[in-house]
Amino acid sequence: MEEQNDLLGQRRAKLDSYREGGVNPFANDFKTSHTTAQIAEMHIDDDAEALQETEAEYAIAGRIMARRDFGKAAFLQLQDGSGRFQVYIAKNQIGEDSFELFRRFDIGDIIGIRGVPFRTKTDELSLRAKTIRLLTKSLLPLPEKWHGLTDVETRYRQRYLDLIVNPDVREVFRKRSRIVSLIRNFMLERDYLEVETPMMQPVAGGATAKPFVTHHNTLKMDLFLRIAPELYLKRLVVGGYDRVFEINRNFRNEGISIQHNPEFTMMEFYQAYATYHDLMDLTEEMISSIAKQVCGSFVIPYGGKDVDLTPPWDRLTLKESIVKYGQVEPEVLEDRTSALSYARTLGLELDDRIGHGKLLAEIFDEVVEPKLWQPTFITEYPTEISPLSRKNDENPEVVDRFELFIVGRELANAFSELNDPVDQRERFVKQLEEKAAGDEEAHAMDDDYVRALEYGLPPTAGEGIGIDRLVMLLTDSASIRDVILFPQLRPEVG
């Protein structure tokens, strides 16, 4: 820290000397003509002889990332938003005064260059500077060249610095932007309407999660940051929009881990006159096609292993998956007492009063979820843990629902929607009983949503896809913090 303070002092003194010498260290009148990537693309096939004959002249701007000085000349690595490019600075080209000013520039400074393209003796496409200007004086030094910015906490906390010095990180977020655009285009091409629903809601609904609470002074009421947009999107289906989707933030007041951030991005969508089987097909097509466009293949690397996204994907019921991966006989799962005994052999500490459906979900989380590396749809979830899902016509103990798992984590959750208002109210009442018994994540009563159902929700299927987790998968990122530009962190100490 002391060394950094010394460097900061030296650069501030340099800043003052620039101003005293009539040089604006924060100029704002330089106009670029091209990005470095555009120049590289335009001249990729031009050899040294062709470049000698060109009359092209370019204005570029960026940050000095490296420099090699040779007395009366120097080479710079200049970085703009599109990449890095080599610039040659020669005293006899830019003039003595400009060259003396240039010699005082530091790595990290932002400069503007006007020059002509050429190839060096090693055949590297470069720009020979004709003029050079200081645009922004950098007061803090960039991380040391060879060790770079490697401290994970610093990388997340100072993401701006992470983006400057780590090209791979910049590429992850470029891919994230492209993935979101591809998702949006996929939905629009299938006649879904993109909408926006409230982020502050009077009732925290649409999922089982603990909400963040805020207060509106004028209305004198508490509001909740949304845990899901589900109930509002389904109101829109009641209103006559047969296909709607939203890509936006959800907030859940829960733990932080490599898979969880309190603020995260989801896409939720709803389609009238469809079932969860239709959404399985749609999800398979969407994710596999986006992977092919972003990664160039259906088979992608993740964590040192291959993930094969080639359709069709495996489909198992929840009970079938426990039998397969838990190596347990099917009849054990049919009886609550036997299932509870089996769960305890797994080391699960569970209340004796736990419901049969919730018990099966606990067993699934323990013995199945971590093993679902290749894409797998799990169906027929217990009704007990699915308060918004439609009961299966043949077996009311389960609902018409699926969750998609890839690389051992949930990526999507979908179901045929419960549209019976009487059944919905009864399930909300059941959730209120669980909330009163201490379950902070139980669903609250939403009378207006029940009223909307009473006007008639057509048969509908809906789904939520975790955008952050999808980006993790398609960029081979180990932590959700690696794909969120500014993840939530503990307060900085010191």
SULDA-V107758 format. One record per backbone hydrogen bond with DSSP energy under -0.5 kcal/mol. CO is the residue of the C=O (numbers start at 1). NH is the residue of the N-H. E is the energy in kcal/mol with one decimal. If there is no record, write none. Layout:
<<CO | NH | E> <CO | NH | E>>
This chain:
<<1 | 5 | -2.3> <2 | 6 | -2.0> <3 | 7 | -2.2> <4 | 8 | -2.7> <5 | 9 | -2.3> <6 | 10 | -2.3> <7 | 11 | -2.4> <8 | 12 | -2.1> <9 | 13 | -2.0> <10 | 14 | -1.9> <11 | 15 | -2.2> <12 | 16 | -2.2> <13 | 17 | -2.1> <14 | 18 | -2.1> <15 | 19 | -1.9> <16 | 20 | -2.4> <17 | 21 | -1.7> <18 | 23 | -2.8> <19 | 22 | -1.5> <22 | 24 | -0.6> <23 | 25 | -0.7> <24 | 27 | -0.7> <25 | 137 | -1.6> <35 | 39 | -1.8> <36 | 40 | -2.3> <37 | 41 | -2.3> <38 | 42 | -2.4> <39 | 43 | -1.6> <41 | 44 | -0.8> <43 | 46 | -1.0> <47 | 51 | -2.1> <48 | 52 | -1.5> <49 | 53 | -0.9> <50 | 53 | -0.5> <50 | 54 | -0.6> <51 | 54 | -0.6> <58 | 60 | -0.5> <58 | 115 | -2.4> <59 | 33 | -2.8> <59 | 34 | -1.5> <60 | 113 | -3.2> <62 | 111 | -2.6> <63 | 65 | -0.6> <63 | 79 | -2.5> <64 | 108 | -2.3> <66 | 77 | -2.5> <68 | 75 | -2.4> <70 | 72 | -1.5> <72 | 91 | -2.8> <73 | 70 | -3.5> <74 | 89 | -3.2> <75 | 68 | -2.6> <76 | 78 | -0.7> <76 | 87 | -2.4> <77 | 65 | -3.2> <77 | 66 | -0.9> <78 | 80 | -0.5> <78 | 85 | -2.2> <79 | 63 | -2.8> <80 | 83 | -1.0> <83 | 80 | -2.5> <85 | 78 | -3.0> <86 | 127 | -1.7> <87 | 76 | -2.9> <87 | 89 | -0.5> <88 | 90 | -0.5> <88 | 129 | -2.7> <89 | 74 | -2.4> <90 | 93 | -1.4> <90 | 94 | -2.0> <91 | 95 | -1.8> <95 | 99 | -2.2> <96 | 100 | -2.4> <97 | 101 | -2.0> <98 | 102 | -2.7> <99 | 103 | -2.1> <101 | 104 | -1.4> <102 | 105 | -2.1> <106 | 109 | -2.1> <109 | 64 | -2.9> <109 | 111 | -0.5> <110 | 135 | -2.8> <110 | 136 | -2.1> <111 | 62 | -2.1> <112 | 133 | -2.2> <113 | 60 | -2.5> <114 | 130 | -4.0> <114 | 131 | -1.8> <115 | 58 | -2.9> <116 | 128 | -3.4> <118 | 126 | -2.9> <120 | 123 | -2.3> <123 | 125 | -0.5> <124 | 120 | -1.8> <125 | 86 | -0.6> <126 | 118 | -2.1> <127 | 88 | -3.1> <127 | 129 | -0.7> <128 | 116 | -1.8> <131 | 114 | -1.8> <133 | 112 | -2.4> <136 | 110 | -2.6> <136 | 138 | -0.5> <144 | 148 | -3.0> <148 | 150 | -1.0> <151 | 155 | -2.3> <152 | 156 | -2.2> <153 | 157 | -2.4> <154 | 158 | -3.0> <156 | 159 | -0.7> <158 | 161 | -1.1> <158 | 162 | -1.9> <159 | 163 | -2.7> <160 | 164 | -1.4> <161 | 165 | -2.1> <162 | 166 | -1.8> <165 | 167 | -0.6> <166 | 169 | -0.8> <166 | 170 | -1.6> <167 | 171 | -2.0> <168 | 172 | -1.7> <169 | 173 | -1.7> <170 | 174 | -1.7> <171 | 175 | -2.5> <172 | 176 | -2.2> <173 | 177 | -1.9> <174 | 178 | -2.0> <175 | 179 | -2.9> <176 | 180 | -2.4> <177 | 181 | -2.0> <178 | 182 | -2.7> <179 | 183 | -2.4> <180 | 184 | -2.5> <181 | 185 | -2.6> <182 | 186 | -2.4> <183 | 187 | -2.2> <184 | 188 | -2.6> <185 | 189 | -2.5> <186 | 190 | -0.5> <187 | 190 | -1.0> <187 | 192 | -2.0> <188 | 191 | -1.7> <192 | 194 | -0.5> <193 | 245 | -2.3> <199 | 201 | -0.6> <199 | 226 | -2.6> <201 | 224 | -2.8> <203 | 205 | -1.0> <204 | 444 | -0.8> <207 | 209 | -0.9> <209 | 211 | -0.5> <210 | 253 | -3.1> <212 | 225 | -1.8> <214 | 223 | -2.5> <215 | 217 | -0.7> <216 | 220 | -1.0> <216 | 221 | -1.5> <221 | 216 | -2.9> <223 | 214 | -3.0> <224 | 201 | -2.9> <226 | 251 | -2.9> <229 | 232 | -0.7> <229 | 233 | -2.2> <230 | 234 | -2.4> <231 | 235 | -1.2> <232 | 236 | -1.5> <233 | 237 | -1.3> <234 | 238 | -2.1> <235 | 239 | -1.9> <236 | 241 | -2.2> <237 | 240 | -1.3> <240 | 242 | -0.9> <242 | 272 | -3.0> <243 | 193 | -2.6> <244 | 270 | -2.4> <245 | 195 | -2.4> <246 | 248 | -0.6> <246 | 268 | -2.2> <248 | 266 | -2.5> <250 | 264 | -2.2> <252 | 254 | -2.3> <258 | 480 | -2.7> <260 | 257 | -1.9> <262 | 252 | -2.3> <262 | 264 | -0.5> <264 | 250 | -2.6> <265 | 467 | -1.6> <265 | 468 | -0.9> <266 | 248 | -2.1> <267 | 465 | -2.8> <268 | 246 | -2.3> <269 | 463 | -2.4> <270 | 244 | -1.9> <271 | 274 | -0.7> <271 | 461 | -2.3> <275 | 278 | -0.6> <275 | 279 | -1.4> <276 | 280 | -1.7> <277 | 281 | -1.7> <278 | 282 | -2.2> <279 | 283 | -2.9> <280 | 284 | -2.3> <281 | 285 | -2.1> <282 | 286 | -2.8> <283 | 287 | -2.6> <284 | 288 | -1.8> <285 | 289 | -2.0> <286 | 290 | -2.2> <287 | 291 | -2.4> <288 | 292 | -2.0> <289 | 293 | -1.9> <290 | 294 | -2.7> <291 | 295 | -3.1> <291 | 296 | -0.6> <291 | 297 | -0.7> <292 | 296 | -1.1> <298 | 300 | -0.6> <298 | 309 | -2.7> <300 | 307 | -2.8> <302 | 305 | -1.8> <305 | 302 | -3.1> <307 | 300 | -2.5> <307 | 309 | -0.8> <314 | 377 | -3.0> <316 | 379 | -2.4> <317 | 321 | -2.3> <318 | 322 | -1.7> <319 | 323 | -2.4> <320 | 324 | -2.3> <321 | 325 | -2.8> <322 | 326 | -2.7> <323 | 327 | -0.7> <323 | 328 | -0.6> <329 | 332 | -1.3> <329 | 333 | -0.6> <330 | 333 | -1.0> <330 | 334 | -0.6> <331 | 334 | -0.7> <331 | 335 | -0.8> <335 | 339 | -2.6> <336 | 340 | -2.5> <337 | 341 | -2.1> <338 | 342 | -2.3> <339 | 343 | -2.4> <340 | 344 | -1.7> <341 | 345 | -1.2> <342 | 346 | -0.8> <343 | 346 | -0.7> <343 | 348 | -1.8> <344 | 347 | -1.1> <348 | 350 | -0.8> <351 | 354 | -2.0> <355 | 359 | -2.2> <356 | 360 | -2.1> <357 | 361 | -1.8> <358 | 362 | -2.0> <359 | 363 | -2.2> <360 | 364 | -2.5> <361 | 365 | -2.4> <362 | 366 | -1.5> <363 | 367 | -2.7> <364 | 368 | -2.4> <364 | 369 | -1.8> <368 | 371 | -2.2> <368 | 372 | -0.6> <369 | 372 | -1.4> <371 | 373 | -1.9> <372 | 408 | -2.7> <373 | 407 | -2.8> <375 | 314 | -1.2> <376 | 378 | -0.5> <376 | 405 | -2.5> <377 | 316 | -2.8> <378 | 403 | -2.1> <379 | 318 | -2.4> <381 | 399 | -2.4> <382 | 385 | -1.1> <383 | 386 | -1.9> <386 | 389 | -1.3> <388 | 418 | -2.1> <390 | 400 | -2.7> <395 | 392 | -0.6> <395 | 398 | -2.0> <397 | 383 | -2.6> <398 | 392 | -2.6> <399 | 401 | -1.7> <400 | 416 | -2.9> <401 | 380 | -1.0> <402 | 414 | -3.0> <403 | 378 | -2.9> <404 | 411 | -3.5> <404 | 412 | -1.2> <405 | 376 | -2.2> <406 | 409 | -1.4> <409 | 406 | -2.2> <411 | 466 | -2.5> <412 | 404 | -2.3> <413 | 464 | -2.6> <414 | 402 | -2.9> <415 | 462 | -2.4> <416 | 390 | -2.8> <417 | 419 | -0.6> <419 | 421 | -0.8> <420 | 424 | -2.5> <421 | 425 | -2.3> <422 | 426 | -2.1> <423 | 427 | -2.1> <424 | 428 | -2.3> <425 | 429 | -2.4> <426 | 430 | -2.0> <427 | 431 | -2.2> <428 | 432 | -2.3> <429 | 433 | -1.8> <430 | 434 | -1.7> <431 | 435 | -2.3> <432 | 436 | -2.5> <433 | 437 | -1.3> <434 | 439 | -2.4> <435 | 438 | -1.7> <438 | 440 | -1.1> <439 | 442 | -1.3> <446 | 450 | -1.8> <447 | 451 | -2.3> <448 | 452 | -2.3> <449 | 453 | -2.1> <450 | 454 | -1.8> <451 | 455 | -0.9> <452 | 455 | -0.9> <452 | 456 | -0.7> <453 | 456 | -0.9> <456 | 458 | -0.6> <459 | 273 | -4.4> <460 | 417 | -3.2> <461 | 271 | -2.8> <462 | 415 | -2.2> <463 | 269 | -2.3> <464 | 413 | -2.2> <465 | 267 | -2.2> <465 | 467 | -0.8> <466 | 470 | -1.9> <467 | 471 | -2.6> <468 | 472 | -2.4> <469 | 473 | -2.2> <470 | 474 | -2.4> <471 | 475 | -1.3> <472 | 476 | -0.5> <472 | 477 | -2.4> <473 | 476 | -0.8> <479 | 482 | -1.4> <480 | 483 | -1.4> <480 | 484 | -0.5> <483 | 485 | -0.5> <484 | 487 | -0.7>>
